[in-house]
């Protein structure tokens, strides 16, 4: 039996057919039903002429349909393509064209954007519309429910561990890129991670996964996962869905299409969720505030079911971690340094363990290399580029040049270089500094935005912050903070700047603070530095000055 998401999930569906697999908006599907519906979608894909390696776009919000549509693609050895539901016509057209998509599953409320570009994509042979209240905008579509009803389940097939899995990056450093993995290595890595979370012994044998899940469930190890991040991004999809499903888990998705901390807490309570996927302070801070506020009708939320919070992609500060532990003493917090191109390390916090920011235990295969290819010496204070080893992606889809720059061989071993800079502490842990592409050069000094952001967010009254470098005649680039305040707070720029100067070298302190209602971030919580720079420019224009230095 091959290590393949579809094959392993099928074995789990056979082993626990009556357990709940997915829930959205009050609709739950048992594993048997989940598997059956995915098989019907697989039959529809095949009937439309799709086959192994065919790309199937998912232009969807979170929900049962997202998980069923991708599972169906895996079943027929196709490649589901994650698409950001914020994309407009041009961005959507680019990604569908770049990925060579032959089918598209989309929510009807997004149909106007699909209609604007579909005639430019002649290779799209199948359009499946999920009705969410605004149907009928795209000619030639078939309704999702009709597809399910109109096809018998596709018979199960053998698959290959070399089948391609692809996840598109969010495009924060250029246009989105499809990161390709071999399905076997990807599945094995997620099995081992998932088994570790439920207290089961990791296995390399795919045929043992289902029986291990059954035994773990009998011992009380059932997983109910609530991804607070969109499934269109790796954090929500990998941590919140794949790892949970490979542990036989029940995945519950939120109904709101913008983040609502009270909905999260009510959903945790209703479904007794055990594993919550978040994106650092972006979600943790609102959750803490909602916990303090309590239910709208009065009373405290019950969070006693939660065993684990998992986070990746956004800074999760030590102070916020500690506040979560103080309010929910029984939980474990796992902060992962990872990207679409690979995982690099983790930091675990629980009652009795010190919370830290930006310091991670290296994964066994992770290394840090200087520009000349020399490995950074622990405790040396040298800065190097983090290299993720182990299950390294095959490359970027249709981009050999970027693949060669990102995925490199050193001393006979292949590594992924996602772009993170770090030091290595004397004990071997990673001290993450930030992305090299975001480093600010001010007055000849290199400044890492994440370090300044962390200091700013420690100021009383600050809710969120991004730091960018703005072109400046005096400094080359001026450190500029884009800040949102806590509700009702009146913290001012001078207070923030002076506070940072007390904590960091004075040259790292912001020269300017721009206050905004909401710090710009992508739907998965990741920083939108381009939008932050635009906010600074808009503030300067409103002030009638090319600069707005304090």
N, C-alpha and C positions, 0 to 999 in steps of 0.2 A: 504494500500500500504506500502510495507516494505522499510526501509532505507537500500538500497543495491545499490552499484554503478551502476550495470546494469539496475536495475529497474528505478532508478531516471534518468539516461541518456536516457532511452527509452521514458520516459515521456517528457523530454526536446526535443528529436528528433521529437516527435509528435506535440509539441507546436510551434517549430521554424524550420520546415523541410527545409526551403530554406536558412537559415543562414549558413555561413561557419563554419564547426567544426574543420577541420584540413587542414594544408597546408605544403607541402614539395617539394622543387625543382620545383616550378611552378605548381604543381598539388594540387588543392584544392578539398575537398569533403564537400558537404552540409551535414547537420545533417541527412537528410533522407538517403543519400548515405552511410554515415559513419555507420549508424545503420544497413542498409541493408547488407553491406559487412561484418560487424561483425557477423551478424546473419548467413551468409553463412559459415563463418569460424566455428561458433558454430556447425552448421550442420555437417561440416567435422570432427570436433573433436568427435562428437557423433557417426557418422558413423564408425569411427575407433575404437569404443568400449569404449571411454572415457565417464565418467559420473561425478556426483557431487564429489568434492574433488580430482579429477584427477589433477596431476601436469603437467603443460605445460611450458617448458623452452623457454625463449626468448633470443636468442643469436644474438642480433641485435644492429645495430647503431640506432641513432635517425631517425625518419621518420614516415610517415603515417602508414606503416605496423606495427610498434611497437604498436601504439595505437589501431589499428584495431584488432590485434592478441590478445591483453590483454582484450579488450572489448568483443571479441568473447568468451574468456575463462570465463569471468564473467557471460555472458549470460547463459551458460550451467552449471553454478555453479562450474566451475573448478577453479583451482588456478594457475595463471600465476607466473612463477618463473623468476625473474630478474637475468641475468648472465652478468658478466663483460666481455665486448668484448676484453679485453686484456688477458683473460685467455688462457693459452696454454693447450696442451692435458691433462696433469695430473690434473691441476686445474679444467678444464672443466669436466673431468670424475668424479672427487670428487663431484662437486656440483650437477651434474645430478643424480649421485648415491645417494647422501645424501638426495636429495629432492624427490626421488622416481619418477622422471619424466617419463611420458609415451609418451610424444610428444615433439618435438623440432622444433621451427621456427627459421631459421638462415639465415643470409646474405651469399650469395654464396662465397664472398671473404674470409669468415671465414671457408669455407668448408673443407680446408685441415686439420684444427684442429679437426673438427667433424669426418672426415674420420679416423683419427688416433685413435679414442677411441670408435667409435660407436659399434664395434663388442664386446666390453666389457660390453655393456649395453643392455642385451636382453629384458628388459622391455620397451624400446623405440619402440613403435608400429607405430608411425607416424612421418615422417620427411618432413617438408615443407621448401622449399628453395626460398628465395627472391633474385631474380637475380640483382646483382649490378656489373656485368661485368665479373665474373669468374665462370660461372656455370659448372656443370658436375663433381664435385670432389667427391660426395658422392653417392654410389649406393643406389637405392631404394627410392630416394626422389621424391616428387611431387612438381611441380612448384606452387608458391603462386598464381599467376594469374589463373592457371588452377583450383586450389581449389575453388577460388571465382566463376569462371564461371561454375564449374561442380556441384555445390550444390544449391538447393533452400534454401531460408532463413529459419532457424529454427523457428518454432512457438514460441511465447513468453510463458514463464512459470512463475509460482509463485516461489519465492525463500525464503530463510530463513535468518533472520538477524544474526543467529549464524553461517552462512557459514564462512569458514576460509579464511582470507586474509593473505598473507605471503610476507614479504620483506626480502631478504637476505642482511645481513650486509656485508661490504666490507672486513671483516677479518683483520682489523688493530690490533686486540688483539687476534690473533689465526685464526683458519680456519673459513671461512664464516659460519654464523649461520642464520637459517630461523626464523625471528621474526613473531609470529602468533598473529593476531588480530581477534576479531569478526567483521564481515563485517558491522553490524548495527551501532556499536559504532564508527567505523572508518569513515563511511559515514556521520553520523550525525556531527561529529567533523569537517569534511571538508566542509560540507554544511554551518555550522555556520561561519567558517573562510571565506569562499568564499563570503557569503552574506555580511559579515562585510566589505570586500574590495570593494564591488560595492554599498555600502550604503543602502543595503536592511536589513529588520528586520529578524534576525535569526529565524528559525522555527524548531520544533521537528517533524513536520507533513510532511512526505515525499510527500503526495499528493498535498501540497501547493508549492512545490519547482518550478515546471514548470511555474505556473501562476505568481509567484513572479518574476521569471526571465523575463517573457514577460513584465510585468509592469515596471520593472527596465530598460529594454532595450528601452521601449517607452520614458522613461525619460532621455535617453542618457547614460545609464550605461553599455553599451556593453563592454566586455572584449576581448582584443586581447593579448594573452599571448605568450611570447617568452622565453622558457627555454634555458639558455646558458649552463646548465649542462646536462650531459647525463641522459636519461630517465632510464637507468639501475640503477641509484642511487636515493635515496629517495628525495633529494633536488629537482632535476629536475622533477621527476615523481609526487611527492605529490604537491609541490608548483606550478610547471609549467604546469602540466597537470590536475590532479584530481580536485584541487580547481577551476581552470579556467573552466573546463567542467561543474562542478556542478553549476557554475554561468552562464551557457549557452555560455561559451566563445569559441573563435576561437584560437586554439593552432597552432603556427607556429614553425617548427623546422628548425634548421640551416643545410645547406648542407655540410659544411666543417667538416672533421673528426678530425681536430685539431683546437683549438680555434683561431679565427681570429677576433680581435676587429672591424676591418673595415667591415667585413661581418655582424657582429651584428648591427652596426650602420646603414648600408645600408638597412638591413632587417627591422629594426625599422621604418625607413623612408618610405620604400616601403609599408609596411602593416599597418602603423599607430599603432604600438604596444603600448599598455597601461600598461602592466604589464611585467616586466623583472625579471627573476629569475637568480641570480648570486650566486657565492660562495666567498663572502668576497673580500679581497684585491686581491686575485688571478685573479679575473675577473675585479674588479672595477679599478685597476691601469691601465691595458692595455686599458680599455675603455676611461679613462681620457686622456691617451696619444694619442689615435686615434682621440678623439674629438679635441685636440689641433692641430694635424696634418691636420685634415680636409680631404675631399674627395681626392683620388689620382689624380683626374682630376682638382682639385681646388674647393674651396667653402666649406662652413660649412655644417655639417650634421644637419638635422631638427629633433630635439628630443622633439618637443612640444607636441607630442601625449602621452608621458610617464606620467603616474600618480603615478606609484609605482615601486620601486625596492625592491625585497624580497631576503633575503640571509639567509643561514644556513650552519653550518658545518665547517666554516673557519673564522679566525679572520678578522673582518672588522674594521679597526682602525679609531679613531675619526678624524684624519687629512684627511684621504681619504674620509670619509663621508662628511666632511665639503667642500672639493673640489667639490664633486658631487653636493651638494646643491648650491654652488656658481655658477656652470656652468648651472644648471638646477633648477632654484629657485622654480618651481612649483611642484616638485616631493616630494613624501614621501618615506623615507627609513625605511624598517622594517628588523631588525636584530634579528633572532630567535636563541635561544639556544635550540637545539633539536637533537635527534638522532633517529635511527630506533626504539629504545625502548621507545620513548615518547618525548613530548614537555615540556619544563620547564619554558620558559619565553621569553620576547621580549623586544627590545629597539627600540623606534621610533624616527626618526630624520626628521625634516622638517625646512623650513625657520623660524627662530625665536626660535627654540629649540636647546639646547646644544647637540652636538654630544659627545658620550662617547665610550670607548672601554671596552668590558668585563663587563659592568654593565647592568643588565636586570631587568625589572619589572617582578616579579614572577607571574606565572600562579596561579589562585586561589587555586589549589590543590597541588602546589609544596611546599615541605618542605626541610629543610637541617638538617641532623642528624649527631651526633657525633658517634664514633665507638661503644659506649656503648648504642646506641639507644635513646639518649637524644636529643631533638630538640635544635638547636643552638639559643642562645639568640641574637636578633638583636642588633647591635652595640657593641657586646662583643669581637670582633676580633678573635673569635673561628673559626676553620676550620672544616667543615663537608662535608659529602657526599650529593650531590643533589639527591632528591627523587621526581620523577614525579608521580603525582596521576591522578585521573580522568579516562580516557580511557586507562587503563593499558593493555599491551599485555597479551595474554593467556600463553605465554611462548615461549621457543625456540623449534623448531621442532626436535623431537627425542633426546632431551638432557635435561633430568630431573635435572641433577646435576647443570648445568649452569643456568637453569631456577630457581632453588631454591635459588641460590646465588644472582641472579639479581632481581627477582620479589618476594618481601617479604611483610608480613603483620605486621604493627605496630599499636598498639592500635585499632585493628579491621579494619583498612583501608589498602588496598593493594597499594603498590608503586613499581615503577621501579627504579633501581639504575644503570644508564648507566655507572657510573664510574667518573663523574665530581665532582671535589672538589670546594668548594666556601665558602665565608664568607657571612654574612647577615648584610647589613648596618642598621643604626638606623631607616631609613625610610622603612625598609622591603625589599629593593631591593637586588638582588643577585649580588655579586662581584665574578665573575667566575675566578678561579685560573688555572684550567686545569685538564687534566686527571691524576688520581692517578698513572696509569701505566707508565706515562712518567716523573714523578717527579725525579729530579736529586739530589743525596745525595753527596754533595761536602764538604769535611772537616767537616762533621757532620751537615751541614746546608741543609735544604730542599729547593730546587729551582724549581720553576715552569717554564718550557720552554716558555710558552706563554708570560709571563711577560717580559722575556729577548728578545724574538722575537719582541715584540712590540717596545721595546726600540731600538733595532738594526734597525728596519725598519724606525725609525724616523731620522736616520742619512742621510744627504744629499748624494745622489748617490747610496743608497741601494734600490734595487727593491723588493727583496723577501728574506726571511730568515727562516730557521728552526734551532732549538737549541737542541742538544742532549748531553747526558752524556757519556763520553768515559772513560773506566777503566784506573785508574791512581794510581801509587804507593804512591804518596804524598797525593792526595786529596780523594782517593777512586773512585770518578768520577770527571772528568774535564769538565767544561762547555765549549762546543764547538759549534761555530756558522757556519752553512753552508749558504753562502751568494751569491746571484746573484746581479750584479750591473745594474743600469740604463744604457741604451745605451749611450756610449761615456763617462761614468763616470770613474774616476780613484781613487775613495776612497780606502784607504788602511786599513790593519788590525789594525794598531796602532790607527788610527782615530776612528774606530768603537769601539775598546775596551775602549779608554779614554772617548768617548762620553757616553757609557753605565755607566761607573763609575761615571760620573757627575749626572746621573739620578737615578741610583739604588745603593743599598749597594754594595761596591766594590767586595765582594765575589760572587755576582751574575754575574759579567761581564765575558764574554768569556775569557778563557785562550788561546784559539786558534780560528782563523778565517780561514775557508777554502772557497776559491772562486770557484764557479762553473758557467757554462754557464746558467744552469736552475736548480732551486731548485726542488728536486724530490717531485712530488705530484701525487696522483691518478687522473684519468680523471675528477672526480668531484671536484678537487681542494684540497681535504683533504691531510694533511701532510703524507708523506711516511717516517716515522722516521727511518725505517730499511734501506732504500736506502740512507738516509742522513748519517747514521753511516758508511755505506759502502763507501761513498764518502770520509769521513774522513780517513778511513783505507787506501783507495787507495792513498790519498795524503801523508799519512805517509810513505807508501811503496815507493812512488816515491821520497820522500825526503831521503830515506835510513835510516829512524829512526823510532823506535816504537812510538815516540811522536813527535809532531810538535808544541810544545808550543812557544808562542811569548816570 
